[in-house]
Amino acid sequence: MTHHSHSHGHGHGTDFATSDAPADVVRRQYLASAAGDLEALRATLAPDVEWTEIAGFPPRRHLPHARGRHVERDGAARPGVGRLTAHDDTYVVDGENVVVLARYTAVNKATRKPIDVRVAHHFVVRGGRIVRFEQFVDTAKVRDAMTSTS
């Protein structure tokens, strides 16, 4: 098992863009998602990807793949919240499993209060494609941040 914080300079040259290494595939998924590049995002995903996330969090535009099975758990609605930004801080890699310890940051539009929520993302990567994704997040903290009026 390897555990590392990544740096943005991978030092892989062009290899990073085509690498089948699970951590590289997952990293490309975050970069594509942040850039809104759906073609690059789909290139990291298996056609039948199983995608499980908290309902309403993150925003629906992150829905990765029309043909994949998308499972929503009950979670917080997100009225009045600015754009959520994902920060993929730490990668823990064990074979085909990649767990990313990440944060979502945003601003509550009503209160101008910053939202900073820790999440864990579990990816399973096979043959250079993400076949499974599950999100773990403190929904109570998210709901408080999104609905707080104080």
Secondary structure, DSSP 8 states (H G I E B T S, - for coil): -EEEE--S----TTHHHH---HHHHHHHHHHHHHHT-HHHHHHTEEEEEEEEEETTBS-GGG---SSSEEEEE-----TTB---EEEEEEEEEETTEEEEEEEEEEEBTTT--EEEEEEEEEEEEETTEEEEEEEEE-HHHHHHHHH---
